[in-house]
């Protein structure tokens, strides 16, 4: 398929997906624009119509992955369940989404740091999104009468960071096939922080 068969929106999506695929086989600093364009089956000129640099493309990929995982978590939280059940569904959905593409997720955890301030800002944005979700779920449960401690945004970010460190530790030690084994630890972290 050539560039002319794709809409501008699908060009952008294809470039982001191509970077995701290439990151599973190469370190970010080794990836060239030619690698991304070839994997996306578009020209370098098309790449520059959507991104100024491969770093900008990586930031867009991180944002997309964060939104994808958030959607998976929201879909996994059936209304009317107890807090313990909600936490179980949430952590399992999160870990399952990461486990679906462990090489990509490992690359994102590590390579985002190489982008300096922009990478840090993206990491913070994604963490705050997940922390905000936890905050809102706790507040909903409190309104239903569950005896839970309100969660501040900084504490929510700390919980998300703690779970991500557990994941990164496992991914860094080539234990990617067993991420769901972290479910109990992740659940306990959330339950302890939210307990009154």
ABEGO torsion letter per residue (X at the ends): XBAAABBAAAAAAAAAAAAAAAAAABBAAABBAAAAAAAAGBBAAAAAAABABAAAAAAAAAAAAAAAAAAAAAAABBBGBBAAAAAAAAAAAAAAAAAABAAAAAAAAAAAAAAEAAAAAAAAAAAAAAAAAAAAAAAAAAAAGBBBBBBBAAAAAAAAAAAAAAAAAAAAAGAAAAAAAAAAAAAAAAAAAABX
